[in-house]
């Protein structure tokens, strides 16, 4: 009986997504990463190789548990507000190989509430 290597499967899906999804100056990429304890989001211009803005649950101002749907929604709203303040309204969503469900969906909906379109 063989075991499923979920980490390898996610890495393969992530590579497949990154072949198709790329951020430009006019429409940067919203990349998300989830660890068991924290949520991270960055808006990236892949052409210039620059991170335009970011938000995560490890920041000093964040209150509450960092690894649940509620935290993901807060980070989504925060990254949306920071992006709008930086003059970014449209992004391409990079779910990072994760299924669009749970924390990923909560972060995406929070970013839309914060003013981002994707």
N, C-alpha and C positions, 0 to 999 in steps of 0.2 A: 504494500500500500504506500503510495507516495503522498507527501504532505504538500500543502499549498504554500508557496513562498509569496505572501501578500506584498511584501516590500518590493520584490522583483516585479510583480505584476503592476504595482503602482508606478514604479520607475518607468516601465515600458509604456504605460498609458500617458505618463507625463511627457515623455519624449515625443510621442505621437501628437499630443496637443501642441507642444512647442514648435513642431514643424509647421503647423497651421496658424498659430497665434503669435503675432509679433506687434510690438508697440512702436508707434512713430511719434513724432513731435506733435502732430495734430490729434492723434488718437492713441495715447499711451496704454500700456498694459497694466491692469490691476491684478497683481499676483498675490495669492494667499498661501499661507503655510499654517498648518495646525500641528502642534505637539500635543501631548496628553494634558499638559498644564496651561498652555498659552496659545494665543491666536496672534498671527502676524499678517499685516497687509502692507503692500508697497505699490506705488504707482511708478512705473518704469518706462523710460524712453529707450528702447533697444537700439535705435540707430545711433544715438549719442552715447549709449552705455551709462546713463545716469538715472539715479533714483530721484524722482521729483518730489515725492512726499511719502511718509510712512506713518503707521500707527500700530501699536501692539499692546498687549495686556501687561507687558513687563515695564511699561513706563511708570514713572513715579506718581502721576496724577490718577492712575486707574484704580478704581475701588471695586472689590468683589472678586469672585472666583474667576479665573482666567480661562478655564477649559470647557465652558458650556455654551449652549445656544444663546443665552442672554448676553454673555460677554462678546460673542461673535457679532451679535446685532449692534452692540455699543461700538465696537471697533469699526464696523461697517459704516455706521453713521458718522463717526469721528473722521475716518479717511475721506468720506464724501465731503464733509465740511472743509477739511484741510485742502482738498483738491479744488473745490470751488473758490476758496480763498487764493489759491495759486493760479486761478484762471483756467482750470481744466473742468470741462463739463461732460465730455464723451470719452469713454475708455473701452478697451477690449478686456473681457473677463477671462482670467487664467485660473482655473480651479485647482491647478497643481496636481492633477491625477486623481483627485477626490471625486466621489459621486456628488452630484448636485442635490444634496439632501441634508437635513439637519443643520450642522454648524455652517456649512458652505452656503446653503440657501439663506440662513439667517443673516450672514455677513453680506450677501448680495442684496437682500431686501433692505438692510440697514444702509448700505451705500446708495441705493436708489432714493431712500428717504433723505439722505444727506445731500442730494442734488446731482448725483452722477447718472448718466444715461448709458446703458449697454443692453 
